[in-house]
Amino acid sequence: QVGLPDNWASDWLRWADEDYQAEQATLATELSTIDKRLLENESKSGRLLDLYLDQSISETSYRQKQNELFDDRTGLEEQKDRIKQHGSSWLGPFKEFVDCALQAHKIARKENTNGDIKDIAKRVGSDYLLKNKKLQVEYKLPFTSLRAAGLARATAPDGEQNSISVAYYREVRTFFHAHLEK
């Protein structure tokens, strides 16, 4: 129920790589913009010092503007550090998820895989309940989305399979992006 078919897995990995490349380009542009703003800040600070040394502005005005420039520079450096540190950190865990879901799909089709099933069950489920003499699983996120995708895939006509795959890819990718980019 939480397996990922081969064709979906290859599509999802390809789309993730494309999204990652697009994000890398965007992040590079953002870093370049921040670097330009840091250079402008440094230039303004130098001009401000020159004005103060020429006694064109008061010490109070100098200190106030210098503090504003310092706060701006600090904010820009923090923003730059955040981008460098967290950039596109979602891709690795996303690929691990796809690999686990692909393994779950393959294991579900095999016989006599008790050890494999136990390992996959630990990775995809968080709470196991015994209800009416049947084992029930509460799936970890984003495996809940994958379970819903499986149900949608099972009931949809063949022509809608790709749109279902795209929709659930976006949902799962958004989960990883939102939870790992903080």
Backbone bond lengths (Angstrom), bond angles and torsions (degrees), N, CA, C in turn:
res aa  C-N    CA-C-N  psi(-1)  N-CA   C-N-CA  omega(-1)  CA-C   N-CA-C  phi
1 Q - - - 1.447 - - 1.523 112.76 -
2 V 1.317 117.66 -21.70 1.461 119.92 179.63 1.525 111.18 -115.51
3 G 1.319 116.53 20.01 1.450 120.79 179.49 1.516 111.44 -82.91
4 L 1.312 114.89 159.50 1.456 122.01 179.47 1.522 108.14 -120.73
5 P 1.330 117.71 118.60 1.463 120.00 -179.64 1.532 111.67 -61.79
6 D 1.327 116.12 153.83 1.470 121.54 -178.11 1.522 112.73 -52.85
7 N 1.339 116.77 -46.93 1.464 118.49 -176.49 1.527 111.84 -66.11
8 W 1.323 117.39 -36.41 1.456 119.65 176.25 1.526 110.38 -67.21
9 A 1.325 116.68 -42.49 1.469 120.47 -178.81 1.525 110.37 -59.77
10 S 1.330 117.50 -46.46 1.466 119.23 -179.28 1.527 110.89 -65.69
11 D 1.339 117.28 -38.81 1.471 119.83 176.24 1.524 110.83 -63.34
12 W 1.334 116.40 -47.19 1.460 120.30 -177.56 1.528 111.44 -61.21
13 L 1.324 116.98 -42.07 1.462 119.64 179.19 1.529 110.96 -66.14
14 R 1.319 116.84 -40.14 1.468 120.44 178.17 1.537 110.07 -63.93
15 W 1.328 116.74 -46.06 1.462 120.11 179.62 1.529 111.08 -63.88
16 A 1.324 116.58 -38.74 1.470 120.11 178.93 1.519 110.28 -63.54
17 D 1.329 117.25 -42.53 1.469 119.96 177.77 1.525 110.87 -63.01
18 E 1.336 116.95 -40.51 1.471 120.19 177.56 1.526 110.98 -64.24
19 D 1.337 116.86 -43.67 1.467 120.56 177.74 1.523 110.66 -62.40
20 Y 1.317 115.90 -41.22 1.466 120.90 179.85 1.526 110.65 -61.39
21 Q 1.329 116.74 -46.13 1.471 120.31 179.56 1.526 111.03 -61.53
22 A 1.324 116.91 -42.27 1.467 120.67 178.36 1.528 110.48 -63.61
23 E 1.329 116.74 -41.27 1.466 120.35 178.32 1.520 111.26 -64.92
24 Q 1.328 116.49 -40.00 1.460 119.67 179.49 1.530 110.29 -60.71
25 A 1.324 116.86 -40.82 1.469 120.53 178.47 1.528 110.18 -64.34
26 T 1.322 116.27 -42.64 1.464 120.50 178.99 1.524 110.86 -64.36
27 L 1.328 116.46 -43.29 1.469 120.25 179.38 1.523 111.30 -64.09
28 A 1.320 117.14 -38.84 1.470 120.62 177.77 1.530 110.38 -62.62
29 T 1.321 116.54 -40.14 1.465 120.52 177.52 1.523 110.51 -65.30
30 E 1.327 116.59 -43.31 1.469 120.40 178.82 1.528 111.04 -62.08
31 L 1.337 117.16 -43.10 1.466 120.49 178.97 1.521 111.29 -63.97
32 S 1.316 116.54 -39.56 1.467 120.85 177.85 1.525 110.88 -63.04
33 T 1.323 116.52 -42.12 1.468 121.32 178.23 1.524 110.38 -63.35
34 I 1.312 117.01 -42.68 1.468 121.03 179.20 1.522 109.79 -63.98
35 D 1.339 117.27 -42.92 1.471 119.96 178.58 1.523 111.46 -60.17
36 K 1.332 117.08 -41.23 1.470 120.74 177.59 1.521 110.81 -62.80
37 R 1.330 116.25 -42.57 1.466 119.96 179.27 1.529 111.30 -66.22
38 L 1.332 117.64 -34.57 1.464 120.56 176.87 1.530 110.74 -66.62
39 L 1.333 116.62 -39.75 1.467 120.07 176.54 1.526 111.51 -64.60
40 E 1.327 116.77 -41.45 1.468 121.01 176.61 1.523 110.16 -61.47
41 N 1.316 116.67 -41.41 1.453 121.97 179.26 1.527 110.22 -61.53
42 E 1.321 116.04 -44.92 1.463 120.57 179.80 1.527 110.79 -63.31
43 S 1.318 116.22 -40.56 1.463 121.12 178.68 1.527 110.80 -64.09
44 K 1.334 117.17 -44.02 1.459 121.38 178.62 1.520 110.70 -62.25
45 S 1.316 115.98 -39.77 1.463 120.51 179.69 1.528 110.33 -63.14
46 G 1.332 116.67 -40.78 1.468 120.88 177.74 1.515 112.10 -65.08
47 R 1.337 116.45 -43.34 1.472 120.31 179.02 1.524 110.56 -65.35
48 L 1.330 115.64 -38.22 1.460 120.41 178.86 1.530 110.22 -63.24
49 L 1.318 116.59 -42.93 1.470 120.35 178.11 1.527 110.36 -62.43
50 D 1.330 117.07 -42.25 1.469 120.66 178.11 1.533 111.03 -59.60
51 L 1.346 116.61 -43.38 1.464 120.29 178.71 1.524 111.00 -62.53
52 Y 1.321 115.98 -40.07 1.464 119.89 179.74 1.528 110.84 -67.43
53 L 1.335 116.48 -44.11 1.462 119.76 -179.86 1.530 111.75 -66.13
54 D 1.336 117.40 -30.94 1.470 121.78 176.42 1.527 111.28 -80.66
55 Q 1.311 116.13 -0.19 1.461 124.26 -178.62 1.526 112.12 60.42
56 S 1.336 115.24 33.77 1.463 120.18 177.27 1.527 111.55 -85.17
57 I 1.351 116.70 -18.45 1.461 121.11 176.26 1.520 108.77 -133.35
58 S 1.323 115.39 156.74 1.463 120.21 -178.98 1.533 110.27 -75.95
59 E 1.309 113.50 162.79 1.461 119.10 178.51 1.530 110.93 -62.75
60 T 1.322 116.24 -38.19 1.468 120.87 178.92 1.524 110.91 -61.80
61 S 1.335 116.57 -46.65 1.472 120.82 178.80 1.522 110.40 -63.50
62 Y 1.330 115.47 -41.23 1.466 120.26 179.83 1.531 110.55 -59.91
63 R 1.336 115.35 -50.49 1.469 119.38 -178.42 1.541 111.76 -62.45
64 Q 1.319 116.74 -40.96 1.463 120.59 -179.74 1.527 110.35 -62.25
65 K 1.338 116.83 -49.16 1.468 120.53 -179.55 1.533 111.30 -66.74
66 Q 1.325 116.34 -38.03 1.462 120.33 178.99 1.526 110.58 -63.40
67 N 1.334 116.89 -39.80 1.474 121.25 177.07 1.531 110.56 -64.30
68 E 1.339 117.38 -41.54 1.461 121.13 177.82 1.533 110.26 -61.54
69 L 1.322 116.40 -45.14 1.463 120.51 179.37 1.532 110.86 -64.00
70 F 1.334 116.30 -39.57 1.460 120.36 178.51 1.523 110.54 -63.27
71 D 1.333 116.89 -44.69 1.472 120.70 178.67 1.528 110.69 -61.69
72 D 1.319 117.06 -43.04 1.470 120.65 177.73 1.524 110.82 -60.91
73 R 1.333 116.59 -46.47 1.460 121.34 -178.97 1.530 110.87 -62.29
74 T 1.313 116.45 -43.06 1.462 120.70 178.93 1.530 110.73 -61.71
75 G 1.320 116.40 -44.40 1.470 120.37 178.52 1.518 111.95 -61.99
76 L 1.329 116.98 -42.26 1.465 121.04 178.70 1.525 111.76 -64.87
77 E 1.326 116.33 -42.14 1.469 119.77 179.34 1.527 111.23 -65.76
78 E 1.328 117.12 -38.22 1.469 120.40 176.68 1.526 110.90 -64.92
79 Q 1.325 115.88 -41.81 1.465 120.57 178.53 1.529 110.15 -62.72
80 K 1.309 116.72 -42.25 1.471 122.10 178.78 1.526 110.50 -63.17
81 D 1.329 116.96 -44.39 1.467 121.47 178.88 1.527 111.30 -62.72
82 R 1.332 116.51 -41.18 1.470 120.96 178.80 1.528 110.52 -61.23
83 I 1.322 115.95 -44.17 1.464 119.80 -179.66 1.526 110.09 -64.17
84 K 1.319 116.98 -44.76 1.468 120.38 -179.61 1.526 111.37 -65.39
85 Q 1.321 115.94 -38.30 1.462 120.12 -175.80 1.518 112.72 -75.60
86 H 1.325 116.51 -41.58 1.461 119.58 -172.46 1.519 113.78 -108.99
87 G 1.300 118.40 -18.10 1.451 125.04 177.80 1.508 116.14 9.76
88 S 1.301 117.23 -102.30 1.464 122.80 -179.91 1.520 109.28 -121.71
89 S 1.310 116.10 57.11 1.462 120.67 -175.11 1.528 113.38 -74.33
90 W 1.304 117.31 -3.61 1.461 121.13 -177.49 1.527 112.95 -76.28
91 L 1.330 117.99 -22.80 1.460 120.69 -169.76 1.535 113.01 -64.14
92 G 1.320 118.26 -45.97 1.471 120.71 -179.52 1.522 112.65 -58.94
93 P 1.336 118.09 -54.09 1.467 119.18 177.77 1.532 112.88 -61.30
94 F 1.328 117.13 -33.71 1.468 119.97 177.82 1.528 109.58 -63.38
95 K 1.324 117.15 -44.76 1.471 120.45 179.98 1.527 111.10 -64.59
96 E 1.336 117.07 -37.99 1.469 120.23 176.07 1.527 110.77 -62.43
97 F 1.327 116.08 -40.55 1.462 120.90 177.74 1.528 110.28 -61.49
98 V 1.330 117.31 -47.14 1.469 121.13 -179.51 1.528 109.82 -61.01
99 D 1.335 116.88 -42.26 1.464 120.68 179.14 1.529 110.49 -62.01
100 C 1.322 116.88 -44.81 1.473 120.88 179.36 1.529 110.48 -63.20
101 A 1.327 116.81 -43.72 1.465 120.60 -179.73 1.524 110.95 -66.18
102 L 1.321 116.84 -35.73 1.466 120.68 177.33 1.528 109.97 -67.08
103 Q 1.332 116.98 -41.99 1.464 121.01 176.63 1.529 110.48 -61.87
104 A 1.327 116.60 -41.43 1.470 120.63 179.40 1.526 110.06 -61.30
105 H 1.312 116.30 -39.70 1.470 120.48 179.22 1.529 110.39 -64.47
106 K 1.334 116.77 -43.11 1.463 120.96 -178.60 1.530 111.65 -70.37
107 I 1.324 116.51 -40.79 1.466 120.84 -179.22 1.521 110.92 -66.02
108 A 1.321 116.45 -35.95 1.465 120.30 -179.91 1.519 111.50 -63.52
109 R 1.318 117.14 -21.27 1.467 121.41 -178.59 1.533 112.71 -92.93
110 K 1.342 117.89 -11.15 1.468 121.72 -177.79 1.519 110.65 -91.81
111 E 1.338 113.89 167.16 1.459 120.05 173.98 1.527 108.74 -111.88
112 N 1.318 116.36 154.86 1.465 122.99 176.53 1.531 112.00 55.41
113 T 1.310 117.25 53.28 1.467 121.46 179.42 1.520 110.79 -121.35
114 N 1.335 116.16 41.62 1.459 120.16 -174.96 1.528 113.41 -53.81
115 G 1.317 117.78 -43.62 1.460 121.17 179.44 1.515 111.69 -65.40
116 D 1.326 116.64 -41.50 1.465 121.23 179.14 1.530 110.59 -66.48
117 I 1.307 116.05 -40.99 1.464 119.83 -179.94 1.521 110.03 -64.14
118 K 1.329 116.49 -41.19 1.464 120.61 179.75 1.527 110.39 -61.51
119 D 1.340 117.56 -43.34 1.466 121.82 179.72 1.527 111.08 -63.81
120 I 1.317 116.83 -47.40 1.471 120.73 179.85 1.526 110.03 -64.76
121 A 1.330 117.22 -39.96 1.471 120.83 -179.85 1.529 110.65 -59.87
122 K 1.323 117.37 -38.36 1.465 120.86 177.79 1.525 111.22 -65.32
123 R 1.321 116.23 -35.25 1.462 120.19 -176.22 1.531 112.76 -78.70
124 V 1.321 117.76 -30.47 1.461 119.54 -174.88 1.515 113.99 -100.83
125 G 1.337 118.59 -23.45 1.457 120.77 -175.40 1.499 112.37 -110.45
126 S 1.324 115.25 147.24 1.452 117.74 178.30 1.521 111.71 -111.52
127 D 1.313 117.74 -40.15 1.461 121.17 -179.59 1.523 109.33 -124.84
128 Y 1.309 114.91 129.49 1.452 120.89 177.91 1.518 107.47 -112.90
129 L 1.318 115.89 128.25 1.455 121.03 -177.96 1.519 109.83 -123.08
130 L 1.322 115.69 143.12 1.463 120.74 174.45 1.520 106.61 -102.17
131 K 1.336 114.97 112.91 1.462 119.77 -176.91 1.523 108.25 -132.20
132 N 1.316 116.12 123.85 1.465 121.68 -177.86 1.533 111.19 53.30
133 K 1.320 115.45 42.65 1.468 122.67 178.90 1.526 113.31 63.03
134 K 1.316 116.36 22.56 1.461 120.66 176.49 1.526 108.53 -126.47
135 L 1.321 115.50 141.62 1.457 121.31 178.18 1.525 108.92 -81.73
136 Q 1.327 115.81 126.93 1.462 120.82 176.70 1.517 108.64 -118.78
137 V 1.323 114.56 147.13 1.460 120.73 -176.55 1.518 109.85 -120.75
138 E 1.332 114.99 136.05 1.463 120.17 167.42 1.524 105.12 -100.39
139 Y 1.318 115.40 116.50 1.458 119.95 -174.07 1.517 111.86 -78.98
140 K 1.328 115.16 146.59 1.456 122.01 173.64 1.522 108.58 -71.32
141 L 1.321 114.61 152.47 1.460 118.62 171.54 1.519 107.47 -72.89
142 P 1.276 119.94 140.94 1.458 132.14 1.62 1.531 113.57 -94.70
143 F 1.333 117.23 16.39 1.464 119.00 179.24 1.531 111.71 -63.32
144 T 1.334 116.76 -24.46 1.466 118.73 175.67 1.524 110.34 -62.56
145 S 1.325 116.64 -39.27 1.472 120.18 177.09 1.517 110.58 -64.90
146 L 1.309 115.77 -39.31 1.465 119.92 -179.21 1.528 110.75 -67.12
147 R 1.315 116.41 -35.69 1.466 119.61 176.42 1.526 109.96 -64.46
148 A 1.331 116.55 -43.05 1.469 120.22 177.61 1.529 110.50 -63.90
149 A 1.315 116.73 -37.24 1.468 120.49 177.78 1.520 110.41 -63.16
150 G 1.321 116.74 -40.74 1.462 121.13 178.60 1.519 111.56 -62.12
151 L 1.327 115.73 -41.56 1.466 119.78 178.09 1.529 110.64 -66.24
152 A 1.329 116.70 -41.82 1.469 120.35 178.65 1.525 110.31 -65.64
153 R 1.320 116.56 -40.42 1.468 121.85 -179.82 1.532 110.71 -63.16
154 A 1.321 116.10 -39.00 1.471 121.04 -177.22 1.527 112.31 -68.50
155 T 1.320 116.83 -27.66 1.465 119.86 -175.74 1.525 113.77 -103.96
156 A 1.325 117.62 -7.40 1.466 120.47 -175.98 1.526 111.38 -89.83
157 P 1.333 116.44 148.71 1.465 119.64 173.55 1.529 110.29 -64.59
158 D 1.321 116.85 157.59 1.471 121.06 -177.58 1.516 112.83 -55.35
159 G 1.303 118.64 -36.02 1.464 121.71 -177.52 1.515 114.12 -66.22
160 E 1.320 117.79 -18.16 1.460 121.62 -177.73 1.531 113.10 -99.46
161 Q 1.311 117.89 -1.05 1.464 121.39 -176.06 1.531 112.06 -58.62
162 N 1.340 117.23 -43.77 1.464 119.80 -177.35 1.527 111.79 -66.34
163 S 1.332 117.33 -40.90 1.462 118.91 179.65 1.533 110.99 -66.45
164 I 1.318 117.13 -33.78 1.470 120.63 175.78 1.526 109.34 -65.99
165 S 1.324 116.28 -43.64 1.459 120.55 179.06 1.523 111.00 -59.95
166 V 1.331 116.92 -45.12 1.468 121.46 179.86 1.528 110.22 -62.00
167 A 1.307 117.26 -45.80 1.469 120.93 -178.01 1.527 111.41 -61.62
168 Y 1.323 116.72 -45.01 1.461 118.72 -178.80 1.524 112.12 -75.68
169 Y 1.314 117.64 -29.52 1.468 119.82 172.64 1.525 109.09 -59.47
170 R 1.315 116.69 -48.08 1.471 120.62 -179.10 1.523 111.07 -61.49
171 E 1.326 116.66 -40.41 1.464 120.10 179.93 1.530 110.98 -63.81
172 V 1.326 116.73 -46.79 1.467 120.94 -178.58 1.527 110.25 -68.43
173 R 1.323 116.81 -42.52 1.469 120.89 179.30 1.529 109.92 -61.57
174 T 1.324 116.88 -41.60 1.464 121.10 178.44 1.523 110.50 -62.32
175 F 1.327 116.55 -39.03 1.467 119.89 177.14 1.527 110.08 -58.37
176 F 1.326 117.28 -50.54 1.471 120.44 -178.37 1.528 110.85 -65.67
177 H 1.288 116.10 -40.22 1.467 119.52 -179.47 1.530 110.58 -63.79
178 A 1.309 116.81 -45.64 1.472 121.20 -177.32 1.528 111.96 -69.53
179 H 1.330 117.80 -37.12 1.457 119.97 -174.51 1.514 113.80 -87.10
180 L 1.322 118.67 -17.12 1.452 120.10 -176.57 1.508 113.72 -111.90
181 E 1.308 118.60 -8.50 1.458 121.37 -178.03 1.527 112.25 -94.89
182 K 1.313 118.00 1.78 1.456 121.14 -176.68 1.515 111.00 -73.46
